[in-house]
Amino acid sequence: MPWLWRFHAIHHSSPALDWIAGSRSHLVDDVVVRAFMLVPMMFVFPHDIIVAYLLFVTIHATWCHCNFGPTLRWLEPFLIQPRYHHWHHTSQPEALDKNFAIHFPWIDRLFGTHYLPADGSWPHTYGLHQETLPGGFWGQFLYPFRRRGTKAATPA
C-alpha cells in the first residue's frame, strides 16, 4: 500500500544508519505498528510475556539499526542481525524492497524478499531511493497527508 509507505518513508529517510536513526519515525507509523502488535497480544498473552517481548523488541530494534560491524554469522539464518537490517535500509537498487522481516530472516526467504550478500558486505548508501522529503519536523509530519505532486513548503 503506497500510502502507508509515505508514513514509513520518514524512518527510511536518514542518509546514515545508526542506533538513533532507528528511532526516527512518523507518529502515525509508530501508533499503527504498535497497535497492530500490542492490541492482539493483550488478548492472548499475560502481562509478563508482553513486558518481556517489549524489552526484547526495544533491545533488538536498537541493535539492528546500529552501525556495529561484527556479525554473528552463525546466527544470521535465525535472527535478524544489523547487517541484514542495514540491507533493508539501503538505497542501493539490488536490495530495494527486501528484508521486511522484523525478527526472523527465514520469513523473507519464505516470501522471496531475502537479500544478504554471501561475501559479508554491508551497504554503501542509505536513505530514500529517488524520493525526497521536505525538511523540518512539520514538513515531514505533513508529508504523508499531502497528495503526490503537492509541493511542501520548506522551512527557511
DSSP file (Angstrom, degrees, kcal/mol; ACC not computed):
  #  RESIDUE AA STRUCTURE BP1 BP2  ACC     N-H-->O    O-->H-N    N-H-->O    O-->H-N    TCO  KAPPA ALPHA  PHI   PSI    X-CA   Y-CA   Z-CA
    1    1 A M    >>        0   0    0      0, 0.0     4,-1.3     0, 0.0     3,-1.2   0.000 360.0 360.0 360.0 105.3    0.0    0.0    0.0
    2    2 A P  H 3>  +     0   0    0      0, 0.0     4,-1.2     0, 0.0     3,-0.0   0.797 360.0  61.1 -57.9 -31.6    1.8    3.0   -1.3
    3    3 A W  H 3> S+     0   0    0      1,-0.2     4,-0.5     2,-0.2     3,-0.0   0.824 102.7  52.1 -69.1 -28.5    0.0    5.5    1.1
    4    4 A L  H X> S+     0   0    0     -3,-1.2     4,-2.0     1,-0.2     3,-0.9   0.846 101.6  61.4 -71.3 -33.1    1.4    3.6    4.1
    5    5 A W  H 3X S+     0   0    0     -4,-1.3     4,-2.8     1,-0.2    -2,-0.2   0.864  92.5  65.4 -59.9 -35.0    4.9    3.9    2.7
    6    6 A R  H 3< S+     0   0    0     -4,-1.2     4,-0.3     1,-0.2    -1,-0.2   0.830 106.8  41.9 -59.7 -31.4    4.6    7.7    2.8
    7    7 A F  H X< S+     0   0    0     -3,-0.9     3,-1.0    -4,-0.5    19,-0.5   0.907 117.1  46.1 -76.7 -45.2    4.5    7.4    6.6
    8    8 A H  H >X S+     0   0    0     -4,-2.0     4,-1.2     1,-0.2     3,-0.8   0.722  94.8  77.4 -72.9 -20.8    7.2    4.8    6.8
    9    9 A A  H 3X S+     0   0    0     -4,-2.8     4,-0.8     1,-0.3    -1,-0.2   0.809  84.1  65.2 -58.3 -29.8    9.5    6.7    4.4
   10   10 A I  H X4 S+     0   0    0     -3,-1.0     3,-0.8    -4,-0.3     4,-0.3   0.919 101.3  49.3 -58.8 -43.0   10.3    9.1    7.3
   11   11 A H  H <4 S+     0   0    0     -3,-0.8     3,-0.5    -4,-0.4    -1,-0.2   0.842 114.9  44.5 -64.1 -34.5   12.0    6.1    9.1
   12   12 A H  H 3< S+     0   0    0     -4,-1.2    -1,-0.2     1,-0.2   115,-0.2   0.448  91.3  86.0 -89.9  -1.2   14.0    5.3    5.9
   13   13 A S    <<  +     0   0    0     -3,-0.8   115,-0.3    -4,-0.8    -1,-0.2   0.630  56.8 109.6 -80.8 -12.5   15.0    8.8    5.0
   14   14 A S        -     0   0    0     -3,-0.5   113,-0.2    -4,-0.3     7,-0.0  -0.456  61.6-147.8 -67.0 129.2   18.1    9.0    7.1
   15   15 A P  S    S+     0   0    0      0, 0.0   111,-0.5     0, 0.0     2,-0.3   0.556  85.7  40.8 -76.5  -6.2   21.3    9.1    4.9
   16   16 A A  S    S-     0   0    0    109,-0.1     2,-0.6     2,-0.0   109,-0.0  -0.990  79.3-138.7-137.2 146.4   23.2    7.2    7.6
   17   17 A L        +     0   0    0     -2,-0.3     2,-0.3     4,-0.0    69,-0.0  -0.924  38.6 135.2-113.6 123.5   22.0    4.3    9.8
   18   18 A D     >  -     0   0    0     -2,-0.6     4,-1.3    48,-0.1     3,-0.4  -0.884  68.3 -79.1-149.6-179.5   22.9    4.1   13.4
   19   19 A W  T  4 S+     0   0    0     -2,-0.3     4,-0.3     1,-0.3    47,-0.1   0.811 127.7  47.5 -60.5 -32.3   21.1    3.3   16.7
   20   20 A I  T >4 S+     0   0    0      1,-0.2     3,-1.4     2,-0.2     4,-0.3   0.839 104.6  59.1 -79.4 -31.9   19.5    6.8   17.0
   21   21 A A  G >4 S+     0   0    0     -3,-0.4     3,-1.3     1,-0.3    -1,-0.2   0.781  93.8  68.9 -64.9 -25.2   18.3    6.8   13.3
   22   22 A G  G 3< S+     0   0    0     -4,-1.3    -1,-0.3     1,-0.3    -2,-0.2   0.741  96.0  53.5 -63.8 -22.3   16.3    3.6   14.2
   23   23 A S  G <  S+     0   0    0     -3,-1.4     2,-0.6    -4,-0.3    -1,-0.3   0.503  81.8 108.3 -89.9  -5.3   14.1    5.8   16.4
   24   24 A R    <   +     0   0    0     -3,-1.3     2,-0.3    -4,-0.3   -10,-0.1  -0.620  47.7 127.7 -76.1 117.2   13.3    8.2   13.6
   25   25 A S        -     0   0    0     -2,-0.6     2,-0.3   -15,-0.1   -17,-0.1  -0.988  59.7 -92.5-162.0 166.8    9.7    7.7   12.5
   26   26 A H     >  -     0   0    0    -19,-0.5     4,-2.3    -2,-0.3     5,-0.2  -0.633  34.6-124.1 -84.6 144.4    6.3    9.3   11.9
   27   27 A L  H  > S+     0   0    0     -2,-0.3     4,-2.5     1,-0.2     5,-0.2   0.892 112.1  50.7 -56.0 -43.8    3.9    9.3   14.7
   28   28 A V  H  > S+     0   0    0      1,-0.2     4,-2.6     2,-0.2     5,-0.3   0.903 108.7  52.3 -63.5 -41.2    1.2    7.6   12.7
   29   29 A D  H  > S+     0   0    0      1,-0.2     4,-2.4     2,-0.2     5,-0.3   0.935 111.7  46.5 -58.8 -48.1    3.7    4.8   11.7
   30   30 A D  H  X S+     0   0    0     -4,-2.3     4,-2.4     1,-0.2     5,-0.3   0.929 114.2  46.6 -61.6 -46.7    4.6    4.2   15.4
   31   31 A V  H  X S+     0   0    0     -4,-2.5     4,-2.5     2,-0.2     5,-0.2   0.926 114.6  46.4 -64.4 -45.4    0.9    4.2   16.6
   32   32 A V  H  X S+     0   0    0     -4,-2.6     4,-2.5    -5,-0.2    -2,-0.2   0.937 114.8  46.0 -64.2 -47.4   -0.3    1.8   13.8
   33   33 A V  H  X S+     0   0    0     -4,-2.4     4,-1.6    -5,-0.3     5,-0.2   0.932 116.0  45.2 -63.1 -45.9    2.6   -0.6   14.1
   34   34 A R  H  X S+     0   0    0     -4,-2.4     4,-3.4    -5,-0.3     5,-0.4   0.903 114.6  47.8 -66.5 -40.3    2.4   -0.8   17.9
   35   35 A A  H  X S+     0   0    0     -4,-2.5     4,-1.6    -5,-0.3    -1,-0.2   0.903 108.5  55.2 -65.1 -40.3   -1.4   -1.1   17.9
   36   36 A F  H  < S+     0   0    0     -4,-2.5    -1,-0.2    -5,-0.2    -2,-0.2   0.849 120.5  31.2 -61.2 -34.7   -1.2   -3.8   15.3
   37   37 A M  H  X S+     0   0    0     -4,-1.6     4,-1.4    -5,-0.2    -2,-0.2   0.905 123.3  42.1 -88.0 -48.3    1.2   -5.8   17.5
   38   38 A L  H  X S+     0   0    0     -4,-3.4     4,-2.0    -5,-0.2    -3,-0.2   0.868 105.2  58.4 -77.5 -37.9    0.1   -5.0   21.1
   39   39 A V  H  X S+     0   0    0     -4,-1.6     4,-0.7    -5,-0.4     3,-0.3   0.953 111.5  41.5 -61.0 -50.2   -3.7   -5.0   20.9
   40   40 A P  H >> S+     0   0    0      0, 0.0     3,-1.0     0, 0.0     4,-0.7   0.899 112.3  56.6 -62.7 -36.5   -3.9   -8.6   19.7
   41   41 A M  H >X S+     0   0    0     -4,-1.4     4,-3.0     1,-0.2     3,-0.8   0.853  98.3  61.5 -62.4 -32.9   -1.1   -9.6   22.2
   42   42 A M  H 3< S+     0   0    0     -4,-2.0    -1,-0.2    -3,-0.3    -3,-0.1   0.779 105.7  47.3 -64.8 -25.4   -3.2   -8.2   25.1
   43   43 A F  H << S+     0   0    0     -3,-1.0    -1,-0.2    -4,-0.7    -2,-0.2   0.597 122.9  32.1 -89.4 -12.1   -5.9  -10.7   24.3
   44   44 A V  H << S+     0   0    0     -3,-0.8    -2,-0.2    -4,-0.7    -3,-0.1   0.785 111.8  50.2-112.7 -41.0   -3.6  -13.7   24.0
   45   45 A F  S  < S-     0   0    0     -4,-3.0    -1,-0.1    -5,-0.2     2,-0.0  -0.748  77.9-110.8-111.2 149.9   -0.6  -13.3   26.4
   46   46 A P    >>  -     0   0    0      0, 0.0     4,-1.7     0, 0.0     3,-0.7  -0.330  39.8-102.1 -70.3 160.5   -0.3  -12.5   30.0
   47   47 A H  H 3> S+     0   0    0      1,-0.2     4,-2.4     2,-0.2     5,-0.2   0.853 119.1  56.3 -51.3 -44.8    1.2   -9.1   31.1
   48   48 A D  H 3> S+     0   0    0      1,-0.2     4,-2.2     2,-0.2    -1,-0.2   0.863 106.3  50.1 -61.8 -37.4    4.6  -10.5   31.9
   49   49 A I  H <> S+     0   0    0     -3,-0.7     4,-2.6     2,-0.2    -1,-0.2   0.904 110.4  50.2 -66.9 -41.2    5.1  -12.0   28.5
   50   50 A I  H  X S+     0   0    0     -4,-1.7     4,-2.6     2,-0.2    -2,-0.2   0.912 110.6  49.3 -64.1 -42.6    4.1   -8.7   26.8
   51   51 A V  H  X S+     0   0    0     -4,-2.4     4,-2.1     2,-0.2    -1,-0.2   0.915 111.7  49.0 -62.6 -42.9    6.7   -6.9   29.0
   52   52 A A  H  X S+     0   0    0     -4,-2.2     4,-2.4     2,-0.2    -2,-0.2   0.910 111.7  49.6 -63.2 -41.9    9.4   -9.4   28.1
   53   53 A Y  H  X S+     0   0    0     -4,-2.6     4,-3.1     1,-0.2     5,-0.2   0.925 110.0  50.3 -62.3 -44.8    8.5   -9.1   24.4
   54   54 A L  H  X S+     0   0    0     -4,-2.6     4,-2.2     2,-0.2    -1,-0.2   0.877 110.2  50.4 -62.7 -37.5    8.7   -5.3   24.6
   55   55 A L  H  X S+     0   0    0     -4,-2.1     4,-2.2     2,-0.2     5,-0.2   0.941 113.1  46.0 -64.0 -47.0   12.1   -5.5   26.3
   56   56 A F  H  X S+     0   0    0     -4,-2.4     4,-3.2     1,-0.2     5,-0.2   0.932 113.0  49.5 -59.9 -47.1   13.3   -7.8   23.6
   57   57 A V  H  X S+     0   0    0     -4,-3.1     4,-2.8     1,-0.2     5,-0.3   0.893 110.3  50.6 -62.0 -41.3   11.9   -5.7   20.8
   58   58 A T  H  X S+     0   0    0     -4,-2.2     4,-1.7    -5,-0.2    -1,-0.2   0.936 116.4  40.0 -63.2 -46.8   13.5   -2.5   22.2
   59   59 A I  H  X S+     0   0    0     -4,-2.2     4,-2.5     2,-0.2    -2,-0.2   0.925 117.6  48.4 -67.9 -45.1   16.9   -4.0   22.5
   60   60 A H  H  X S+     0   0    0     -4,-3.2     4,-2.8    -5,-0.2    -2,-0.2   0.909 111.5  49.0 -64.5 -43.3   16.7   -5.9   19.2
   61   61 A A  H  X S+     0   0    0     -4,-2.8     4,-1.4    -5,-0.2    -1,-0.2   0.902 112.8  47.7 -64.3 -41.0   15.5   -2.9   17.2
   62   62 A T  H  X S+     0   0    0     -4,-1.7     4,-0.9    -5,-0.3    -1,-0.2   0.925 114.2  47.4 -64.5 -43.6   18.2   -0.7   18.6
   63   63 A W  H >< S+     0   0    0     -4,-2.5     3,-0.6     1,-0.2     5,-0.3   0.901 109.8  52.1 -64.3 -42.6   20.8   -3.4   17.9
   64   64 A C  H 3< S+     0   0    0     -4,-2.8    -1,-0.2     1,-0.2    -2,-0.2   0.773 112.2  45.9 -68.8 -25.5   19.6   -4.0   14.3
   65   65 A H  H 3< S+     0   0    0     -4,-1.4    -1,-0.2    -5,-0.2    -2,-0.2   0.598  92.1 102.0 -91.0 -11.6   19.8   -0.3   13.5
   66   66 A C  S << S-     0   0    0     -4,-0.9     2,-0.8    -3,-0.6   -48,-0.1  -0.281  78.4-123.5 -72.3 160.0   23.2    0.3   15.0
   67   67 A N        +     0   0    0     19,-0.0     2,-0.6   -51,-0.0    -1,-0.1  -0.413  55.7 149.9 -99.4  57.3   26.3    0.6   12.8
   68   68 A F        -     0   0    0     -2,-0.8    15,-0.1    -5,-0.3    -2,-0.0  -0.828  33.3-158.1 -96.0 117.0   28.1   -2.2   14.6
   69   69 A G        +     0   0    0     -2,-0.6    -1,-0.2    13,-0.1    14,-0.1   0.927  62.3  82.8 -68.1 -53.3   30.4   -4.1   12.3
   70   70 A P        -     0   0    0      0, 0.0     2,-0.4     0, 0.0    13,-0.1  -0.294  61.9-165.2 -61.4 136.2   31.0   -7.6   13.8
   71   71 A T        -     0   0    0     10,-0.1     2,-1.6    11,-0.1     3,-0.1  -0.943  27.8-127.4-122.7 142.1   28.2  -10.0   12.9
   72   72 A L    >>  -     0   0    0     -2,-0.4     3,-2.0     1,-0.2     4,-0.9  -0.675  31.1-174.1 -84.2  85.3   27.4  -13.4   14.4
   73   73 A R  G >4 S+     0   0    0     -2,-1.6     3,-0.6     1,-0.3    -1,-0.2   0.817  78.6  58.0 -55.8 -35.4   27.4  -15.1   11.1
   74   74 A W  G 34 S+     0   0    0      1,-0.2    -1,-0.3    -3,-0.1     4,-0.1   0.745 108.3  47.5 -68.3 -21.5   26.2  -18.4   12.6
   75   75 A L  G X> S+     0   0    0     -3,-2.0     4,-2.4     1,-0.2     3,-1.7   0.612  86.1  91.2 -93.1 -14.2   23.1  -16.6   13.9
   76   76 A E  T << S+     0   0    0     -4,-0.9    -1,-0.2    -3,-0.6     5,-0.1   0.810  82.6  53.8 -55.5 -36.2   22.2  -14.8   10.7
   77   77 A P  T 34 S+     0   0    0      0, 0.0    29,-0.3     0, 0.0    -1,-0.3   0.714 119.8  33.6 -70.9 -15.5   19.9  -17.5    9.3
   78   78 A F  T <4 S+     0   0    0     -3,-1.7     2,-0.4     1,-0.3    -2,-0.2   0.769 121.5  28.5-110.9 -33.3   17.8  -17.5   12.5
   79   79 A L  S  < S-     0   0    0     -4,-2.4    -1,-0.3    25,-0.2    25,-0.2  -0.998  84.6-103.1-138.2 134.8   17.7  -14.0   13.9
   80   80 A I        -     0   0    0     23,-2.7    -4,-0.1    -2,-0.4   -16,-0.1  -0.324  41.0-166.2 -57.7 130.7   17.9  -10.6   12.2
   81   81 A Q     >  -     0   0    0     -5,-0.1     4,-2.1   -17,-0.1     5,-0.2  -0.714  35.5 -98.9-113.1 165.3   21.4   -9.1   12.7
   82   82 A P  H  > S+     0   0    0      0, 0.0     4,-2.6     0, 0.0     5,-0.2   0.899 121.2  53.4 -53.3 -44.6   22.5   -5.5   12.0
   83   83 A R  H  > S+     0   0    0      1,-0.2     4,-1.5     2,-0.2     5,-0.1   0.910 109.1  49.4 -59.7 -42.2   24.0   -6.3    8.6
   84   84 A Y  H  > S+     0   0    0     -3,-0.2     4,-0.9     1,-0.2    -1,-0.2   0.927 113.7  44.8 -61.6 -46.5   20.7   -7.9    7.4
   85   85 A H  H  X S+     0   0    0     -4,-2.1     4,-1.3     1,-0.2     3,-0.3   0.824 105.9  60.9 -72.1 -30.1   18.6   -4.9    8.5
   86   86 A H  H  X S+     0   0    0     -4,-2.6     4,-0.6    -5,-0.2     3,-0.3   0.880 100.3  55.6 -61.8 -36.1   21.1   -2.4    7.0
   87   87 A W  H  < S+     0   0    0     -4,-1.5     3,-0.5     1,-0.2    -1,-0.2   0.818 103.0  56.0 -66.5 -27.8   20.4   -4.0    3.6
   88   88 A H  H  < S+     0   0    0     -4,-0.9    -1,-0.2    -3,-0.3     9,-0.2   0.834 110.7  45.1 -66.7 -32.6   16.7   -3.3    4.3
   89   89 A H  H  < S+     0   0    0     -4,-1.3    38,-1.0    -3,-0.3    -1,-0.2   0.462  89.7 112.8 -92.0  -2.5   17.6    0.4    4.7
   90   90 A T  B  <  -A  126   0A   0     -4,-0.6    36,-0.3    -3,-0.5    39,-0.1  -0.280  58.8-148.9 -71.7 156.6   19.9    0.8    1.8
   91   91 A S        +     0   0    0     34,-1.2    35,-0.2    37,-0.1    -1,-0.1   0.278  61.6 121.0-100.8   7.5   19.1    2.9   -1.3
   92   92 A Q    >   -     0   0    0     33,-0.5     3,-1.9     1,-0.1     4,-0.4  -0.572  68.6-130.4 -74.1 131.0   21.1    0.5   -3.5
   93   93 A P  G >  S+     0   0    0      0, 0.0     3,-1.2     0, 0.0    -1,-0.1   0.800 100.2  64.6 -54.2 -35.6   18.9   -0.9   -6.2
   94   94 A E  G 3  S+     0   0    0      1,-0.3    -2,-0.0     4,-0.0    -3,-0.0   0.715 110.5  37.1 -65.2 -18.6   19.8   -4.5   -5.7
   95   95 A A  G X  S+     0   0    0     -3,-1.9     3,-0.9     3,-0.1    -1,-0.3   0.303  82.0 129.7-117.2   9.2   18.3   -4.6   -2.2
   96   96 A L  T <  S+     0   0    0     -3,-1.2     3,-0.1    -4,-0.4    -5,-0.1  -0.397  79.0  12.9 -65.0 141.3   15.2   -2.4   -2.7
   97   97 A D  T 3  S+     0   0    0      1,-0.2     2,-0.3    -9,-0.2    -1,-0.2   0.892 105.5 120.5  59.1  43.8   12.0   -3.9   -1.3
   98   98 A K    <   +     0   0    0     -3,-0.9    -1,-0.2   -10,-0.2    16,-0.2  -0.880  49.3  29.0-130.2 162.8   13.9   -6.7    0.5
   99   99 A N        +     0   0    0     14,-3.6    -1,-0.2    -2,-0.3    15,-0.1   0.930  57.1 157.3  57.7  58.4   14.3   -7.9    4.1
  100  100 A F        +     0   0    0     13,-0.1    -1,-0.1    -3,-0.1    14,-0.1   0.705  35.1 110.0 -83.5 -21.5   11.0   -6.9    5.6
  101  101 A A        -     0   0    0      1,-0.1    -3,-0.0     4,-0.1     0, 0.0  -0.217  55.6-154.7 -59.7 145.1   11.0   -9.4    8.4
  102  102 A I  S    S-     0   0    0      2,-0.1    -1,-0.1   -22,-0.0   -17,-0.0   0.862  82.3  -1.7 -89.5 -40.9   11.4   -7.9   11.9
  103  103 A H  S    S+     0   0    0      1,-0.2   -23,-2.7   -24,-0.1    -2,-0.1   0.712 123.6  50.9-121.3 -34.5   13.0  -10.8   13.8
  104  104 A F    >>  -     0   0    0    -25,-0.2     3,-1.6     1,-0.1     4,-0.5  -0.926  53.1-161.6-122.7 114.1   13.4  -13.9   11.7
  105  105 A P  H >> S+     0   0    0      0, 0.0     4,-1.6     0, 0.0     3,-0.5   0.721  86.4  74.7 -65.7 -20.6   15.1  -13.8    8.2
  106  106 A W  H 3> S+     0   0    0    -29,-0.3     4,-2.1     1,-0.2     5,-0.1   0.771  87.2  63.8 -63.7 -23.1   13.5  -17.2    7.3
  107  107 A I  H <> S+     0   0    0     -3,-1.6     4,-1.6     2,-0.2    -1,-0.2   0.913 102.6  47.8 -65.6 -41.5   10.2  -15.3    6.8
  108  108 A D  H <X>S+     0   0    0     -3,-0.5     5,-2.4    -4,-0.5     6,-0.8   0.871 109.0  53.8 -66.4 -35.4   11.8  -13.3    4.0
  109  109 A R  H ><5S+     0   0    0     -4,-1.6     3,-0.7     4,-0.2    -2,-0.2   0.924 107.3  52.3 -61.3 -42.6   13.1  -16.5    2.5
  110  110 A L  H 3<5S+     0   0    0     -4,-2.1    -1,-0.2     1,-0.2    -2,-0.2   0.867 116.4  38.4 -60.7 -38.8    9.6  -17.8    2.5
  111  111 A F  H 3<5S-     0   0    0     -4,-1.6    -1,-0.2    -5,-0.1    -2,-0.2   0.386 112.3-113.9 -97.5   3.1    8.2  -14.8    0.7
  112  112 A G  T <<5S+     0   0    0     -4,-0.8    -3,-0.2    -3,-0.7    -4,-0.1   0.747  87.8 110.2  74.6  23.6   11.2  -14.3   -1.7
  113  113 A T      < +     0   0    0     -5,-2.4   -14,-3.6    -6,-0.2     2,-0.3   0.158  40.6 123.9-114.8  17.3   12.3  -11.0   -0.2
  114  114 A H        +     0   0    0     -6,-0.8     2,-0.3   -16,-0.2    -8,-0.0  -0.626  29.9 170.8 -82.4 133.3   15.5  -12.2    1.4
  115  115 A Y        +     0   0    0     -2,-0.3   -28,-0.1   -31,-0.1   -17,-0.0  -0.915  14.0 140.2-144.9 117.8   18.7  -10.4    0.5
  116  116 A L        -     0   0    0     -2,-0.3   -32,-0.1   -29,-0.1     6,-0.1  -0.747  46.2-127.6-156.2 103.7   22.1  -10.9    2.2
  117  117 A P    >   -     0   0    0      0, 0.0     3,-1.5     0, 0.0    -2,-0.0  -0.258  11.9-139.3 -57.3 133.7   25.3  -11.0    0.1
  118  118 A A  T 3  S+     0   0    0      1,-0.3     0, 0.0     2,-0.1     0, 0.0   0.708  96.3  71.9 -67.1 -20.0   27.3  -14.1    0.9
  119  119 A D  T 3  S-     0   0    0      1,-0.1    -1,-0.3     2,-0.0     0, 0.0   0.497 110.1-116.0 -77.9  -0.5   30.6  -12.1    0.8
  120  120 A G    <   +     0   0    0     -3,-1.5    -2,-0.1     1,-0.2    -1,-0.1   0.601  60.6 156.3  81.3  10.7   29.7  -10.4    4.1
  121  121 A S        -     0   0    0      1,-0.1    -1,-0.2    -4,-0.0    -2,-0.0  -0.276  32.6-143.6 -73.8 158.3   29.4   -6.9    2.6
  122  122 A W        -     0   0    0      1,-0.1   -39,-0.1    -6,-0.1   -38,-0.1  -0.784  32.7 -88.2-112.3 158.5   27.4   -4.0    4.0
  123  123 A P        -     0   0    0      0, 0.0    -1,-0.1     0, 0.0     3,-0.1  -0.269  24.0-153.2 -64.8 155.8   25.5   -1.4    2.0
  124  124 A H  S    S+     0   0    0      1,-0.2     2,-0.3     2,-0.0    -2,-0.0   0.681  75.7  40.1-100.0 -25.7   27.4    1.7    0.9
  125  125 A T        -     0   0    0      2,-0.1   -34,-1.2  -109,-0.0   -33,-0.5  -0.943  60.3-177.1-130.7 150.1   24.4    4.1    0.7
  126  126 A Y  B     +A   90   0A   0   -111,-0.5     2,-0.2    -2,-0.3   -36,-0.2  -0.796  39.1  61.8-132.6 174.3   21.3    4.7    2.8
  127  127 A G  S    S-     0   0    0    -38,-1.0     2,-0.2    -2,-0.3  -114,-0.2  -0.578  90.0 -23.6 102.8-167.0   18.2    6.9    2.6
  128  128 A L        -     0   0    0   -115,-0.3     2,-0.7     3,-0.2     3,-0.3  -0.571  55.9-128.5 -86.1 144.0   15.4    7.0    0.1
  129  129 A H  S    S-     0   0    0     -2,-0.2     3,-0.1     1,-0.2    -2,-0.1  -0.831  85.5 -23.9 -93.1 111.4   15.8    5.9   -3.5
  130  130 A Q  S    S+     0   0    0     -2,-0.7     2,-0.3     1,-0.2    -1,-0.2   0.848 114.7 106.6  56.2  40.2   14.7    8.6   -5.9
  131  131 A E        -     0   0    0     -3,-0.3     2,-0.4  -118,-0.0    -3,-0.2  -0.989  51.6-158.7-146.1 138.6   12.4   10.2   -3.3
  132  132 A T        -     0   0    0     -2,-0.3    -3,-0.0    -3,-0.1  -119,-0.0  -0.969   4.3-154.6-123.5 134.1   12.9   13.5   -1.4
  133  133 A L        -     0   0    0     -2,-0.4     7,-0.1  -120,-0.1     6,-0.1  -0.741  28.2-104.9-100.4 152.6   11.3   14.5    1.8
  134  134 A P        -     0   0    0      0, 0.0     2,-0.1     0, 0.0    20,-0.1  -0.342  41.5-107.0 -67.8 159.2   10.7   18.1    2.9
  135  135 A G  S    S+     0   0    0      4,-0.1     4,-0.4    20,-0.1     5,-0.1  -0.428  74.1  35.5 -83.1 161.9   13.0   19.4    5.6
  136  136 A G  S  > S-     0   0    0      3,-0.2     4,-2.0     2,-0.1     5,-0.2   0.220  90.3 -80.1  82.0 159.3   12.0   20.1    9.2
  137  137 A F  H  > S+     0   0    0      1,-0.2     4,-2.6     2,-0.2     5,-0.2   0.943 126.3  43.2 -60.5 -52.7    9.7   18.4   11.6
  138  138 A W  H  > S+     0   0    0      1,-0.2     4,-2.4     2,-0.2     5,-0.2   0.870 111.4  54.5 -68.2 -36.6    6.4   19.9   10.4
  139  139 A G  H  > S+     0   0    0     -4,-0.4     4,-1.0     1,-0.2    -1,-0.2   0.919 114.9  40.2 -61.0 -42.7    7.3   19.3    6.7
  140  140 A Q  H  < S+     0   0    0     -4,-2.0    -2,-0.2     2,-0.2    -1,-0.2   0.834 112.8  55.2 -76.3 -32.6    7.9   15.7    7.4
  141  141 A F  H  < S+     0   0    0     -4,-2.6     4,-0.2    -5,-0.2    -2,-0.2   0.913 115.5  38.5 -64.8 -40.7    5.0   15.3    9.7
  142  142 A L  H >X S+     0   0    0     -4,-2.4     3,-1.4     1,-0.2     4,-0.7   0.662  93.4  91.2 -83.4 -17.2    2.6   16.6    7.0
  143  143 A Y  G >< S+     0   0    0     -4,-1.0     3,-1.3     1,-0.3    -1,-0.2   0.867  83.6  50.2 -48.8 -49.9    4.3   14.9    4.1
  144  144 A P  G 34 S+     0   0    0      0, 0.0    -1,-0.3     0, 0.0  -137,-0.1   0.757 108.1  55.1 -65.8 -20.5    2.2   11.7    4.2
  145  145 A F  G <4 S+     0   0    0     -3,-1.4     2,-0.2    -4,-0.2    -2,-0.2   0.573  90.2  92.0 -88.4  -9.5   -1.0   13.7    4.2
  146  146 A R  S << S-     0   0    0     -3,-1.3     2,-0.1    -4,-0.7     3,-0.1  -0.589  81.2-114.2 -85.5 146.1   -0.2   15.6    1.0
  147  147 A R    >   -     0   0    0     -2,-0.2     3,-2.1     1,-0.1    -1,-0.1  -0.449  44.5 -88.6 -71.3 151.5   -1.3   14.5   -2.4
  148  148 A R  T 3  S+     0   0    0      1,-0.3    -1,-0.1    -2,-0.1     3,-0.1  -0.358 117.2  29.1 -58.7 139.3    1.5   13.5   -4.8
  149  149 A G  T 3  S+     0   0    0      1,-0.3     2,-0.6    -3,-0.1    -1,-0.3   0.258  87.3 125.0  91.1 -12.9    2.7   16.4   -6.8
  150  150 A T    <   -     0   0    0     -3,-2.1     2,-0.4     1,-0.0    -1,-0.3  -0.722  61.1-133.0 -81.5 121.5    1.8   18.9   -4.0
  151  151 A K        -     0   0    0     -2,-0.6     2,-0.3    -3,-0.1    -4,-0.1  -0.613  15.8-140.3 -79.0 124.4    4.9   20.8   -3.2
  152  152 A A        -     0   0    0     -2,-0.4     2,-0.3     1,-0.1   -13,-0.1  -0.620  21.6-111.9 -83.4 142.7    5.6   21.1    0.6
  153  153 A A        -     0   0    0     -2,-0.3    -1,-0.1   -19,-0.1     0, 0.0  -0.568  29.3-143.0 -71.5 132.9    6.9   24.3    1.9
  154  154 A T        -     0   0    0     -2,-0.3   -18,-0.1   -20,-0.1    -1,-0.0  -0.844  21.6-111.8 -99.2 135.4   10.4   24.0    3.1
  155  155 A P              0   0    0      0, 0.0   -20,-0.1     0, 0.0   -19,-0.0  -0.306 360.0 360.0 -65.6 146.6   11.4   26.0    6.2
  156  156 A A              0   0    0     -2,-0.0    -2,-0.0     0, 0.0     0, 0.0   0.464 360.0 360.0 -76.9 360.0   13.8   28.8    5.8
